Amino acid sequence: MNRHSFFKAIPAIAFATMAHVSVPTLHAQEIAFSGSLTTQAGIGLPNAHKQKGDFLLGQTIFDGSVKAFYDEAMIYVNGQLIHDAVGSQSSNGMSGFADEDGSFALKLREAYIDWKSGIFALRIGRQIVSWGKADDIQITDVVSPFDESRVVASDYNESKLGIDAVRLSLLTDKAQVDAYYIPFFTPSILPLSAGNPLRARMFPDQMDGIQIFCPYFYDDFELPHKDIYNSEYAIRASFYTSVADLSLYGFYGWDDTPFIKYSPYFYVYPESPEDVGMIDVTGKYKRMAMIGADAAIPAGDFVFRLETAFFLMRHIQTTADYQIEQFFYEENVTSSKKRHQLVSLVGFDWTLSDGWMITAQYISDVVFKYRKYLDRKQYEHQATLSIEKTLLNETLTISASGALDLCNYSTASELEFDYKLTDAITLSLIGDLYLEGPDGKDGMYGQYRDFSSVTFKGKVSF
């Protein structure tokens, strides 16, 4: 969608949205509107190397929600209009529009109808699904995709995207069962925009001096064909007892990010005596299946959390070197290999007096029948810790969080100060720091060292 047509579309989209919301609400028993306006700017710290002093984030976001109630039913719509001074906005073709230069985006996060009668409930439309007991870590939470186009001052829950689904629920006092039918696949949003600082890390222009051609638009990847055979299915059964809250999960669908294929080719320039080698990068989305479970067990001031997910014959990305080697051996080049995968978490929340909250987690991730051509380690594990404290009659919140990669000892840490100027206005100062391991290896978090930054944020809620 080019810039001119995008701006022409905004009034039409806004009018259509207001019409769809306002017409049915003429007979609604209650209408509730809420929203927020957020502005934020992030600047690279000295250890961000070439990006030190650069603006890595510059956004103004209008977020609006409407609820309309009718007897046993409710309509909910939530959308965002984003101006991005850095030009980092991209589209996944499902969640909204993004301008070609990445400076504007219009997103529909959720839009659904809720109905409840007795022990049955039904939700139809675009909805965000959250599974699991983990804190800001994806274990069983595989239904909703994510906006993966930024790491600076990123919030796990706010980055989740809606899916088009039908959810049928069975509700009792001690249990809830949710069954999902998802007819259309929604991929994650990738940092495809040319102005996105994260693009160069995910899609570099060169590899060992060889030029690489990477996608700039979501439909440059091979997406699943929109037919009934490519639908997704999910089920969750939750049980609430005096001892623990337990949940069981099942999912059959698609991985939200594509598996990258590296295809070498040679081009002869008339003015060059030698062939010039290049690499074409494409991607394809592939099926996956998951079964999982979690538990939350309260014990005094503690809540212990357990969560595990087993992926049956999941596709695992192969390395670029392996793919290029297979190409020159004239063998079948595969971007992934199927392997069983087990991801688990154990952690606790500790609520203390005087507004203290401490959360700690240990996460393990193992792939079975490992081979060196897989683009990951056989066993990856990490630990996270977060501490939060409220002060000044709960007007000031200080939170510190960190993650330690226990394979290469790379780290990610964040320090945030939130001050409520009024009940409606919050000012924030956020610092993100990414460090390599002691041996200079990137690990899980060292690869983001160029995104160490400090972010200034202001939010008005109404």
QUIBEL-V606699 format. One record per residue. N is the residue number from 1. RES is the residue in three letters. PSI is psi in whole degrees, -180 to 180 (NA if undefined). OMEGA is omega in whole degrees, 0 to 359 (none if undefined). D_FIRST is the distance of its C-alpha to the first C-alpha in whole Angstrom. Layout:
N,RES,PSI,OMEGA,D_FIRST + N,RES,PSI,OMEGA,D_FIRST
This chain:
1,MET,118,183,0 + 2,ASN,170,187,4 + 3,ARG,-43,184,7 + 4,HIS,-47,182,8 + 5,SER,-29,178,7 + 6,PHE,-48,181,6 + 7,PHE,-34,177,10 + 8,LYS,-31,184,11 + 9,ALA,-27,186,10 + 10,ILE,-50,179,12 + 11,PRO,-39,181,15 + 12,ALA,-42,180,15 + 13,ILE,-44,180,14 + 14,ALA,-43,180,17 + 15,PHE,-45,181,19 + 16,ALA,-40,179,19 + 17,THR,-46,180,20 + 18,MET,-38,181,23 + 19,ALA,-46,181,24 + 20,HIS,-32,180,24 + 21,VAL,-45,189,25 + 22,SER,-37,184,28 + 23,VAL,-53,179,29 + 24,PRO,-27,183,31 + 25,THR,-4,176,32 + 26,LEU,-28,181,34 + 27,HIS,13,180,37 + 28,ALA,148,178,36 + 29,GLN,-28,179,39 + 30,GLU,140,178,37 + 31,ILE,133,180,34 + 32,ALA,129,178,33 + 33,PHE,137,176,30 + 34,SER,160,180,30 + 35,GLY,-179,179,27 + 36,SER,156,174,27 + 37,LEU,121,184,26 + 38,THR,134,173,25 + 39,THR,138,184,25 + 40,GLN,146,179,26 + 41,ALA,129,181,26 + 42,GLY,134,184,27 + 43,ILE,135,180,29 + 44,GLY,135,177,31 + 45,LEU,168,182,34 + 46,PRO,-32,181,37 + 47,ASN,7,176,37 + 48,ALA,9,174,33 + 49,HIS,-120,184,34 + 50,LYS,-19,183,31 + 51,GLN,9,179,29 + 52,LYS,133,182,32 + 53,GLY,-10,179,32 + 54,ASP,151,172,28 + 55,PHE,114,179,26 + 56,LEU,-12,180,24 + 57,LEU,134,177,23 + 58,GLY,93,188,22 + 59,GLN,146,167,21 + 60,THR,122,188,21 + 61,ILE,123,169,20 + 62,PHE,123,180,21 + 63,ASP,124,181,22 + 64,GLY,142,180,24 + 65,SER,144,177,26 + 66,VAL,132,172,27 + 67,LYS,133,176,30 + 68,ALA,129,186,32 + 69,PHE,136,177,35 + 70,TYR,102,179,37 + 71,ASP,-110,183,40 + 72,GLU,7,184,40 + 73,ALA,159,176,36 + 74,MET,143,173,33 + 75,ILE,133,181,29 + 76,TYR,132,178,27 + 77,VAL,132,177,24 + 78,ASN,128,180,22 + 79,GLY,167,181,19 + 80,GLN,142,169,18 + 81,LEU,123,188,16 + 82,ILE,129,167,16 + 83,HIS,127,185,16 + 84,ASP,107,183,17 + 85,ALA,-25,179,19 + 86,VAL,-24,181,19 + 87,GLY,47,185,15 + 88,SER,4,186,15 + 89,GLN,135,177,13 + 90,SER,166,180,11 + 91,SER,153,170,10 + 92,ASN,8,178,12 + 93,GLY,-4,185,10 + 94,MET,-32,190,13 + 95,SER,-6,180,14 + 96,GLY,-170,181,11 + 97,PHE,147,173,8 + 98,ALA,137,178,7 + 99,ASP,154,184,7 + 100,GLU,-35,180,6 + 101,ASP,7,175,10 + 102,GLY,13,186,11 + 103,SER,-20,179,13 + 104,PHE,151,173,11 + 105,ALA,145,175,11 + 106,LEU,116,188,12 + 107,LYS,137,171,14 + 108,LEU,105,184,17 + 109,ARG,-48,179,19 + 110,GLU,148,175,22 + 111,ALA,99,186,23 + 112,TYR,166,175,26 + 113,ILE,129,177,29 + 114,ASP,137,176,32 + 115,TRP,139,179,36 + 116,LYS,136,177,39 + 117,SER,113,180,43 + 118,GLY,-125,183,46 + 119,ILE,3,182,45 + 120,PHE,146,176,41 + 121,ALA,148,182,38 + 122,LEU,133,175,35 + 123,ARG,126,182,31 + 124,ILE,128,176,28 + 125,GLY,-167,181,24 + 126,ARG,125,186,22 + 127,GLN,151,177,25 + 128,ILE,129,183,25 + 129,VAL,129,178,28 + 130,SER,122,179,31 + 131,TRP,154,169,34 + 132,GLY,168,181,36 + 133,LYS,-3,183,39 + 134,ALA,152,178,38 + 135,ASP,106,177,37 + 136,ASP,27,177,33 + 137,ILE,136,182,34 + 138,GLN,114,176,32 + 139,ILE,-79,175,35 + 140,THR,-6,186,35 + 141,ASP,71,189,31 + 142,VAL,1,186,29 + 143,VAL,-55,179,28 + 144,SER,134,175,25 + 145,PRO,-180,184,22 + 146,PHE,156,167,22 + 147,ASP,103,184,19 + 148,GLU,25,184,21 + 149,SER,5,177,19 + 150,ARG,151,174,22 + 151,VAL,-16,181,25 + 152,VAL,122,179,26 + 153,ALA,40,182,28 + 154,SER,141,178,26 + 155,ASP,129,185,28 + 156,TYR,-50,184,28 + 157,ASN,-38,181,28 + 158,GLU,-20,180,25 + 159,SER,-2,180,23 + 160,LYS,147,181,23 + 161,LEU,154,178,20 + 162,GLY,156,174,21 + 163,ILE,151,176,22 + 164,ASP,114,189,22 + 165,ALA,163,169,26 + 166,VAL,124,179,29 + 167,ARG,121,176,32 + 168,LEU,127,186,35 + 169,SER,144,171,38 + 170,LEU,121,188,42 + 171,LEU,130,171,43 + 172,THR,177,180,47 + 173,ASP,-29,186,49 + 174,LYS,-1,184,49 + 175,ALA,158,174,46 + 176,GLN,131,178,42 + 177,VAL,125,179,41 + 178,ASP,126,176,37 + 179,ALA,131,184,35 + 180,TYR,136,166,32 + 181,TYR,123,186,30 + 182,ILE,97,186,26 + 183,PRO,-31,185,25 + 184,PHE,132,178,21 + 185,PHE,133,176,21 + 186,THR,114,180,19 + 187,PRO,166,172,18 + 188,SER,158,174,19 + 189,ILE,124,182,16 + 190,LEU,159,180,17 + 191,PRO,70,185,17 + 192,LEU,-22,183,14 + 193,SER,139,181,13 + 194,ALA,-28,181,15 + 195,GLY,-2,182,16 + 196,ASN,122,181,18 + 197,PRO,-25,182,21 + 198,LEU,-16,183,22 + 199,ARG,-44,185,20 + 200,ALA,-28,179,23 + 201,ARG,-41,182,25 + 202,MET,-36,181,23 + 203,PHE,81,182,22 + 204,PRO,155,180,24 + 205,ASP,-22,183,24 + 206,GLN,154,175,28 + 207,MET,112,183,30 + 208,ASP,40,178,34 + 209,GLY,-1,180,33 + 210,ILE,133,182,31 + 211,GLN,141,182,27 + 212,ILE,137,175,25 + 213,PHE,114,185,21 + 214,CYS,158,180,19 + 215,PRO,149,174,16 + 216,TYR,-7,182,13 + 217,PHE,151,184,10 + 218,TYR,-35,183,12 + 219,ASP,5,169,12 + 220,ASP,-15,175,14 + 221,PHE,161,179,17 + 222,GLU,102,182,19 + 223,LEU,152,176,18 + 224,PRO,139,178,21 + 225,HIS,140,182,21 + 226,LYS,89,173,21 + 227,ASP,170,187,24 + 228,ILE,-25,181,27 + 229,TYR,-18,180,29 + 230,ASN,17,178,26 + 231,SER,163,177,27 + 232,GLU,154,183,28 + 233,TYR,143,180,31 + 234,ALA,152,177,33 + 235,ILE,141,176,36 + 236,ARG,134,175,38 + 237,ALA,118,182,41 + 238,SER,140,182,43 + 239,PHE,134,185,46 + 240,TYR,113,180,48 + 241,THR,173,179,51 + 242,SER,-16,182,54 + 243,VAL,-40,186,53 + 244,ALA,159,169,50 + 245,ASP,126,184,46 + 246,LEU,146,176,45 + 247,SER,144,174,42 + 248,LEU,143,186,41 + 249,TYR,150,171,38 + 250,GLY,138,182,37 + 251,PHE,136,172,33 + 252,TYR,112,184,32 + 253,GLY,-134,185,28 + 254,TRP,145,169,26 + 255,ASP,139,188,26 + 256,ASP,-14,178,23 + 257,THR,149,184,22 + 258,PRO,157,173,22 + 259,PHE,125,190,25 + 260,ILE,134,177,24 + 261,LYS,130,181,26 + 262,TYR,117,184,27 + 263,SER,105,177,28 + 264,PRO,148,171,30 + 265,TYR,166,185,30 + 266,PHE,141,180,32 + 267,TYR,135,181,31 + 268,VAL,114,174,33 + 269,TYR,137,181,33 + 270,PRO,-34,183,35 + 271,GLU,-3,182,37 + 272,SER,133,180,37 + 273,PRO,-13,183,40 + 274,GLU,155,174,39 + 275,ASP,145,179,36 + 276,VAL,123,180,33 + 277,GLY,139,178,32 + 278,MET,164,179,28 + 279,ILE,127,177,27 + 280,ASP,127,182,24 + 281,VAL,124,175,22 + 282,THR,177,181,21 + 283,GLY,153,181,21 + 284,LYS,138,177,22 + 285,TYR,142,186,23 + 286,LYS,157,183,26 + 287,ARG,153,171,29 + 288,MET,156,179,31 + 289,ALA,143,184,34 + 290,MET,139,167,35 + 291,ILE,142,185,39 + 292,GLY,175,179,39 + 293,ALA,156,174,42 + 294,ASP,166,179,42 + 295,ALA,143,172,45 + 296,ALA,121,187,46 + 297,ILE,108,179,49 + 298,PRO,142,177,51 + 299,ALA,92,182,54 + 300,GLY,-125,179,55 + 301,ASP,-2,183,53 + 302,PHE,151,165,51 + 303,VAL,115,179,48 + 304,PHE,137,185,48 + 305,ARG,134,177,45 + 306,LEU,141,179,44 + 307,GLU,141,178,41 + 308,THR,148,178,41 + 309,ALA,131,177,38 + 310,PHE,121,180,39 + 311,PHE,119,184,37 + 312,LEU,117,177,38 + 313,MET,56,180,37 + 314,ARG,146,175,34 + 315,HIS,131,177,32 + 316,ILE,131,183,33 + 317,GLN,138,173,31 + 318,THR,159,184,33 + 319,THR,158,176,33 + 320,ALA,-41,180,31 + 321,ASP,-42,179,35 + 322,TYR,-44,182,36 + 323,GLN,-42,180,33 + 324,ILE,-39,178,34 + 325,GLU,-43,178,38 + 326,GLN,-36,180,37 + 327,PHE,-45,183,35 + 328,PHE,-21,174,38 + 329,TYR,3,179,41 + 330,GLU,37,176,39 + 331,GLU,167,180,39 + 332,ASN,119,182,36 + 333,VAL,123,180,33 + 334,THR,135,180,32 + 335,SER,-9,181,30 + 336,SER,161,173,32 + 337,LYS,145,181,35 + 338,LYS,130,178,36 + 339,ARG,151,170,38 + 340,HIS,145,180,40 + 341,GLN,138,179,39 + 342,LEU,122,179,40 + 343,VAL,130,184,39 + 344,SER,157,180,41 + 345,LEU,142,169,42 + 346,VAL,137,183,45 + 347,GLY,179,178,45 + 348,PHE,154,169,46 + 349,ASP,133,181,46 + 350,TRP,112,180,49 + 351,THR,117,181,49 + 352,LEU,173,177,52 + 353,SER,168,176,53 + 354,ASP,29,171,52 + 355,GLY,19,178,48 + 356,TRP,141,174,48 + 357,MET,128,179,46 + 358,ILE,131,178,46 + 359,THR,130,178,44 + 360,ALA,145,183,44 + 361,GLN,150,170,43 + 362,TYR,129,184,43 + 363,ILE,131,176,41 + 364,SER,148,184,42 + 365,ASP,113,184,39 + 366,VAL,140,175,41 + 367,VAL,132,182,40 + 368,PHE,155,182,43 + 369,LYS,53,185,44 + 370,TYR,145,172,42 + 371,ARG,154,186,42 + 372,LYS,-19,180,41 + 373,TYR,-4,175,38 + 374,LEU,140,187,36 + 375,ASP,55,177,34 + 376,ARG,172,174,36 + 377,LYS,160,178,39 + 378,GLN,-45,181,41 + 379,TYR,117,177,42 + 380,GLU,137,178,40 + 381,HIS,156,183,41 + 382,GLN,165,177,41 + 383,ALA,144,178,42 + 384,THR,152,178,41 + 385,LEU,134,175,42 + 386,SER,141,180,41 + 387,ILE,133,181,44 + 388,GLU,141,181,43 + 389,LYS,133,175,45 + 390,THR,141,183,45 + 391,LEU,173,173,47 + 392,LEU,57,179,48 + 393,ASN,41,176,49 + 394,GLU,22,175,45 + 395,THR,-22,179,43 + 396,LEU,127,176,43 + 397,THR,126,177,41 + 398,ILE,126,179,42 + 399,SER,139,177,40 + 400,ALA,133,180,40 + 401,SER,153,180,39 + 402,GLY,156,177,39 + 403,ALA,136,181,39 + 404,LEU,118,174,41 + 405,ASP,112,187,40 + 406,LEU,2,174,43 + 407,CYS,-51,182,43 + 408,ASN,-3,178,42 + 409,TYR,31,167,43 + 410,SER,157,186,39 + 411,THR,153,170,39 + 412,ALA,133,180,36 + 413,SER,151,180,37 + 414,GLU,135,176,36 + 415,LEU,126,185,38 + 416,GLU,136,174,37 + 417,PHE,123,177,38 + 418,ASP,122,181,37 + 419,TYR,124,178,39 + 420,LYS,102,178,39 + 421,LEU,-41,170,40 + 422,THR,-178,177,40 + 423,ASP,-24,184,39 + 424,ALA,-20,187,36 + 425,ILE,126,178,35 + 426,THR,130,175,35 + 427,LEU,138,184,35 + 428,SER,148,172,34 + 429,LEU,122,187,35 + 430,ILE,129,176,34 + 431,GLY,127,177,35 + 432,ASP,133,181,33 + 433,LEU,125,178,35 + 434,TYR,131,183,35 + 435,LEU,145,174,38 + 436,GLU,168,173,39 + 437,GLY,169,183,42 + 438,PRO,-22,179,45 + 439,ASP,8,178,45 + 440,GLY,3,179,42 + 441,LYS,146,183,40 + 442,ASP,-48,184,36 + 443,GLY,-155,182,37 + 444,MET,-35,191,35 + 445,TYR,-22,179,34 + 446,GLY,-25,179,35 + 447,GLN,-15,179,32 + 448,TYR,16,185,30 + 449,ARG,-27,179,33 + 450,ASP,2,180,30 + 451,PHE,15,170,29 + 452,SER,130,191,32 + 453,SER,166,170,31 + 454,VAL,134,186,33 + 455,THR,133,175,30 + 456,PHE,131,187,31 + 457,LYS,139,174,30 + 458,GLY,138,184,30 + 459,LYS,131,175,30 + 460,VAL,123,180,31 + 461,SER,143,180,31 + 462,PHE,NA,none,32
